[in-house]
Each structure stands twice: as C-alpha cells, then as structure tokens.
Amino acid sequence: MDLEKLKQKISSYSSEKIIITYHAEIQAIFREIDLEEVKENIRNPEKLVYVEEQESQNPEENKYNCYFAYSKDFAHRYIFTTNGNLIIVTVIKINKSWQKTIKKK
C-alpha cells in the first residue's frame, strides 16, 4: 500500500478502534514504549516513514509492518492489522539506523 494512503487510512481510526494485543502490551512494557504514544502515532501518523504490506493469515484483514521515525537513529516499528479495527500485534523500539534496515527490504 502507498504510504500516503495508509497514513490517511490509519488516521481515521478512533481510540476505541485501536486495539492493542496482550503480546504488544507485554512487549511495550519490556521495551519501555508508552502505549498512549503508540496510539497517538497511529491517529497522527506524521512520523510514519515506511510501510510494507505483509501477507495475512486471515483474508479479511490487511497486515502492515510500519516504521515511525523520531530521528535517523531512533524509530518505533509497529506490526498491525486492519479489519474494521486496527489491531496492534507488536511494537518494537529501534535504537540504530533504521534507514539501513529499510534499504535492505
């Protein structure tokens, strides 16, 4: 999916429609990521710099691997699905050059 289209799509989700899985919640605690910040990044995706659509096991949902950049050496990576709700599957904090990772893809 096109980056701008995804930004437009995810920004339309209300807080109630953004669901964080138990796994993502545990990972956020372990990685010291504020879940309110995650939701804010979804609702206001100005930091979203890269999206990769992934294959989903459920044909009725779309799955995305997204990078939200804070600087050249710090980013958040979220994996989420959309199917009426936006379900955050996991969150990852990246403390190295995320651009190299994206270039490899």
N, C-alpha and C positions, 0 to 999 in steps of 0.2 A: 504494500500500500504506500502511496505517496505520503511523505512526511507532513505536508500541509493539510492534507485531507484527514490524516489521523489526528493531528492537533485539533482540528475543528470538531471531529467526532468525539474525542475524549473530553474536550472541554464542555460538552453538552451534558455530561453526567452529573447529577446532583450527588451530594454527600451520601444520601441514602442508597443510591445505586452503585456506590463504590464499596465493594466487599473485600475484606482482607481475610485470606485463609489463615487457618491456625498455623500452618507452616510458615507463611510470610510473617506472621506476628512474632513467632519464635525467632526467626532469622533477623528480624528488625531489632529485637531486644538484644540478641547476641552481637549484632553488628553495630549497635548503638545508632540506629536510624529512627528518627521520630516519625511515627505513623501519620500524624497530622500533616507533617511536611510532605509525605508521600501523596496524601490526598490532595494537598494544595498544588503539587506539581502536576497532578492529573487534571485538576479543574482549571489551572492556568499553566498550560504546557509551553511557556516561553523558553524553558531550558531544554526542551526536547530537541536533540540534535541528530538522532539516528534511530531508525526503526527497521526491523527485519521481521517480516511476517513468517510465522512458523507453522508447520503442519499440526493440526489439532486432531485429537482422537475423536472428538465429537464434531460431526459435520455441520451442526447448527451453531457453532461458535467460531470465532476468529481468535488466533493466538498471536501475540506480539512480544518481541524482545526489543526493549527500548532503552536508550541512554539519555539521561538528563544531565547535562554538563554544568558544573559550577565553575570550573577553571580547566586549564589544559591538563592538570594532574589530579583532578578530583571530579567524580561523577557518581551518580546513582544509576543502577541498572534494574529495571523492573520487567518482570515477565507477567503478562496479564492476558486474560481472555475477555472477549465481549460476546454477549448473547442476550441482550436486554439489560443486563447488569454488567459492570466492569469488575471482574474478579482478579484481584492481585494474587498471583501464585507465589511469587518470591521477590525479595528485594535484596540488592547487593550493593555494597559501598566499594567504589573503586578508587584507590589512592595511588594510582600510577597513570602514566599517559594512556588514556582511553582511546586516543586517536589511532595508535598502533593496532589496537585490537580491531577497530572498525575497518582499517585499511586491509587487514588480513581477510576480512569477510568479502 
